[in-house]
Amino acid sequence: MFKSLIRTFAIVAAFIAGYMMPGLHVYSWMFKWMLIVMLFVTFLGIRFKRMKPERAHWLLTGANLMVALAAWGVCRLVFGDGYLAQAAFFVGIMPTATAAPVVMGLLGGSVEFMLTALLLINGIICALLPFILPAVVGRGGFEIYLNVAQNISLVMLLPLALALAARRFYPRAIAWPRKLKDVTFGIWVVILVLIAANASYDISSREGISERVLEQIGVMALLVCGFNFGLGYLLGGRTRAAECSQALGQKNTTLSIYLALTYASPIAALGPTFYVLWHNLWNAWQLYRVSERKRRDG
């Protein structure tokens, strides 16, 4: 519990530090490469033979896509085609987080189910994004389709290929994720600082962007976060409620933030940035409840 609180505090501190140092936006080029390093370490620990798709996995994939399109459509209808609609899309479209299997293991659920959800949902969403994203950001044509596909392939397939090669030629590499989990979290905190700095710089350089914008995006991200965890719980039924809730609620915010920064704006990236805070606060509460239950049971 103490460690989860420390991590939550580090996330909040990263937001504040980045917001107060907008000049750090010049280092945003490092974002993609730090993400690749994080995914490489994660892929090292995945045991592919244990993963078998279930009906719930397909329901989660469809729900992931529908939540994104619904959030985008509702915000466009109510607020117009602007920053909030784009932020809502990038909040909704995020696939399952790479850390979700780890959290589910701590919660006592099925890690194999979560690993299958991780690969299936990430794979399908990434395959569909080149066709959906142009309509959201208002840019079309073959060039953006190709550009999105190339960027996603680089970010997802390069670390996967490197991880498979490392495991093939150095089998002990499969243990690296457990040993390096604090290192990868440190990288993630640095990424959050850069994200917040980028957003802070963009806000300060634009006229008409106020604290109200931050409030709107923050509330929207909170509502989508709560909806995702609740919908996942319902889709999982009696046997997979916890796993489905986590798979749909804990999101790959890193990928979504990267796409928002690349194809939309730092303002749109604030959506998944706020989501980082909300789903980590919920995870901290869940881990606290589990630790309290174990303490009472002796």
C-alpha positions in Angstrom: 0.0 0.0 0.0 2.8 2.4 0.9 4.5 1.8 -2.4 1.3 2.4 -4.4 0.8 5.7 -2.5 4.4 6.7 -3.3 3.7 6.0 -7.0 0.5 8.0 -7.0 2.4 10.9 -5.3 5.1 10.7 -7.9 2.5 10.9 -10.7 0.9 14.0 -9.2 4.4 15.6 -8.6 5.3 14.9 -12.3 2.2 16.8 -13.4 3.0 19.7 -11.2 6.7 19.8 -12.1 6.0 19.7 -15.9 3.3 22.4 -15.6 5.7 24.7 -13.8 8.6 24.1 -16.3 7.1 24.5 -19.8 10.5 25.0 -21.2 11.1 21.2 -21.0 8.8 20.8 -24.1 12.0 21.0 -26.2 12.8 17.5 -25.0 9.5 16.0 -26.2 11.3 14.2 -29.0 12.5 11.7 -26.3 8.9 10.6 -25.7 8.7 8.0 -28.4 12.0 6.4 -27.6 11.3 6.1 -23.9 8.0 4.5 -24.7 9.8 2.0 -26.9 12.1 1.1 -24.0 9.1 0.7 -21.6 7.3 -1.6 -24.1 10.4 -3.6 -24.7 10.8 -4.4 -21.0 7.1 -5.3 -20.8 7.1 -7.6 -23.8 10.1 -9.5 -22.4 7.9 -11.0 -19.6 4.9 -12.0 -21.7 4.3 -15.8 -21.9 2.4 -16.2 -25.2 1.6 -19.9 -24.9 -0.7 -19.3 -21.9 -3.0 -16.9 -23.7 -6.3 -18.0 -25.1 -9.0 -15.5 -26.3 -12.4 -15.8 -24.7 -15.8 -14.3 -25.6 -15.2 -11.6 -23.0 -12.1 -10.4 -24.9 -14.1 -9.7 -28.0 -16.7 -7.9 -26.0 -14.0 -5.7 -24.4 -12.5 -4.9 -27.8 -15.9 -3.8 -29.2 -16.6 -1.8 -26.0 -13.2 -0.1 -26.2 -14.0 1.1 -29.8 -17.6 2.1 -29.0 -16.7 4.2 -25.9 -14.2 6.2 -28.0 -16.6 6.9 -30.8 -19.5 7.6 -28.4 -17.4 10.0 -26.3 -16.1 11.8 -29.4 -19.6 12.0 -30.9 -21.3 13.3 -27.7 -18.6 16.0 -27.2 -18.9 17.1 -30.8 -22.7 17.3 -30.6 -22.7 19.2 -27.3 -19.5 21.3 -27.5 -18.7 21.4 -31.2 -15.8 20.0 -33.1 -12.9 21.3 -30.9 -10.3 20.3 -28.3 -12.8 18.6 -26.0 -14.1 16.2 -28.7 -10.5 15.3 -29.7 -9.5 14.8 -26.0 -12.6 12.6 -25.5 -11.6 10.4 -28.4 -8.1 9.9 -27.2 -9.4 9.1 -23.7 -11.8 6.6 -25.1 -9.7 4.9 -27.7 -6.8 3.9 -25.3 -6.4 0.1 -25.3 -5.5 -1.9 -22.2 -2.4 -0.8 -20.3 0.8 -2.8 -20.4 0.8 -2.6 -16.6 -2.7 -4.1 -16.2 -1.6 -7.7 -15.9 0.7 -6.7 -13.1 -2.0 -4.9 -11.2 -4.4 -7.9 -11.8 -1.8 -10.2 -10.3 -1.6 -8.1 -7.2 -5.4 -8.1 -7.0 -5.5 -11.9 -7.2 -7.1 -12.2 -10.7 -6.0 -14.1 -13.8 -2.8 -12.7 -15.3 -3.2 -14.8 -18.4 -6.6 -13.3 -19.2 -5.2 -9.9 -18.9 -2.2 -10.7 -21.1 -4.6 -11.9 -23.8 -6.7 -8.8 -23.4 -3.5 -6.6 -23.6 -2.3 -8.1 -26.9 -5.8 -8.5 -28.6 -7.2 -5.1 -27.8 -3.9 -3.3 -28.5 -3.5 -5.1 -31.7 -7.0 -4.5 -33.1 -7.2 -0.9 -31.9 -3.8 -0.1 -33.4 -4.8 -1.8 -36.7 -8.0 0.3 -36.9 -6.5 3.6 -35.9 -5.0 4.6 -39.3 -8.6 4.4 -40.7 -10.3 6.2 -37.8 -7.8 8.9 -36.7 -8.0 11.0 -39.9 -11.7 11.7 -39.4 -11.1 12.7 -35.7 -8.2 15.1 -36.3 -9.6 16.5 -39.6 -6.9 15.4 -41.9 -7.3 12.7 -44.5 -5.6 11.2 -47.5 -3.2 8.3 -48.0 -0.2 10.1 -46.5 -1.7 10.3 -43.0 -2.9 6.7 -43.2 0.6 5.6 -44.0 2.2 7.9 -41.4 -0.1 6.7 -38.6 0.6 3.0 -39.5 4.3 3.6 -39.6 4.4 5.3 -36.2 2.3 2.7 -34.6 4.3 -0.1 -36.1 7.5 1.5 -34.8 6.2 2.0 -31.3 4.6 -1.4 -31.0 6.4 -3.8 -33.3 10.0 -2.7 -32.8 10.0 -3.4 -29.0 8.1 -6.6 -29.6 10.7 -7.8 -32.2 13.6 -6.8 -29.9 12.0 -8.6 -26.9 11.5 -11.8 -28.9 15.1 -11.7 -30.1 16.4 -11.0 -26.6 14.4 -14.0 -25.2 15.6 -16.2 -28.0 19.3 -15.5 -27.6 19.3 -14.8 -23.8 16.5 -16.7 -22.1 17.2 -15.1 -18.7 15.9 -11.8 -20.2 12.4 -13.0 -19.3 13.1 -12.1 -15.7 14.1 -8.5 -16.5 10.6 -7.0 -16.2 10.4 -7.9 -12.5 13.9 -6.6 -11.8 13.4 -3.4 -13.8 9.8 -2.4 -12.8 11.1 0.5 -10.7 13.2 1.7 -13.6 10.3 1.6 -16.1 8.1 3.4 -13.6 10.9 6.1 -13.4 10.9 6.4 -17.1 7.1 6.8 -17.1 7.4 9.6 -14.5 9.9 11.4 -16.8 7.4 11.0 -19.7 4.6 12.5 -17.6 6.9 15.5 -16.8 7.5 16.1 -20.5 3.8 15.6 -21.3 2.8 18.2 -18.7 5.5 20.6 -19.9 4.4 20.3 -23.4 0.8 21.0 -22.5 1.8 23.9 -20.3 3.8 25.4 -23.1 0.9 25.0 -25.5 -1.6 26.5 -23.1 0.6 29.5 -22.3 1.3 30.2 -26.0 -2.4 30.1 -27.1 -5.0 32.8 -26.4 -8.4 31.8 -25.0 -7.1 28.7 -23.2 -8.1 29.0 -19.5 -8.4 27.0 -16.4 -11.9 26.1 -17.5 -10.4 24.1 -20.3 -8.4 22.0 -17.8 -11.5 21.6 -15.7 -13.6 20.4 -18.6 -11.0 17.9 -19.8 -10.3 16.7 -16.3 -14.0 16.1 -15.6 -14.5 14.4 -18.9 -11.6 12.0 -18.3 -12.9 11.2 -14.9 -16.4 10.4 -16.2 -15.0 8.1 -19.0 -12.7 6.4 -16.5 -15.5 5.6 -14.1 -17.7 4.4 -17.0 -15.0 2.1 -18.3 -14.4 0.4 -15.0 -18.1 0.0 -14.5 -18.9 -1.2 -18.0 -16.0 -3.7 -17.8 -17.4 -5.1 -14.6 -20.8 -5.7 -16.2 -19.3 -7.3 -19.3 -17.2 -9.7 -17.2 -20.3 -11.3 -15.5 -19.8 -13.5 -12.4 -16.6 -15.1 -13.5 -14.5 -12.3 -15.1 -15.9 -9.1 -13.5 -12.6 -8.0 -11.9 -10.5 -8.9 -15.0 -12.8 -7.2 -17.5 -13.1 -4.1 -15.3 -9.4 -3.7 -15.2 -8.9 -4.5 -18.9 -11.3 -1.8 -19.9 -10.5 0.7 -17.2 -6.7 0.7 -16.9 -5.5 2.2 -20.2 -2.4 2.4 -22.3 -2.3 6.2 -21.8 1.3 6.4 -23.1 0.3 5.3 -26.6 -2.7 7.6 -26.7 -0.8 10.6 -25.4 1.9 10.0 -28.1 -0.8 9.8 -30.8 -2.5 13.0 -29.5 0.7 14.9 -29.4 1.7 13.7 -32.9 -1.6 14.1 -34.8 -3.7 16.5 -32.7 -2.3 18.9 -30.0 -1.0 19.0 -26.5 -4.5 20.1 -25.4 -6.0 16.9 -26.8 -3.2 15.0 -25.0 -4.5 16.4 -21.7 -7.4 14.0 -21.8 -5.3 10.8 -21.5 -2.9 12.7 -19.2 -5.7 13.3 -16.7 -6.8 9.7 -17.1 -3.4 8.6 -15.8 -4.2 10.3 -12.5 -7.8 8.9 -12.2 -7.0 5.2 -13.0 -4.0 5.2 -10.8 -6.0 6.6 -7.9 -8.5 3.8 -8.4 -5.8 1.2 -8.6 -4.3 2.5 -5.4 -7.7 2.2 -3.7 -8.1 -1.4 -5.0 -4.7 -2.4 -3.8 -5.4 -0.9 -0.4 -8.6 -2.9 -0.1 -6.8 -6.1 -1.0 -4.0 -5.5 1.5 -6.6 -4.7 4.2 -8.5 -7.9 3.4 -5.3 -9.9 3.6 -4.4 -8.3 6.9 -7.8 -9.1 8.4 -7.7 -12.7 7.2 -4.3 -13.1 8.8 
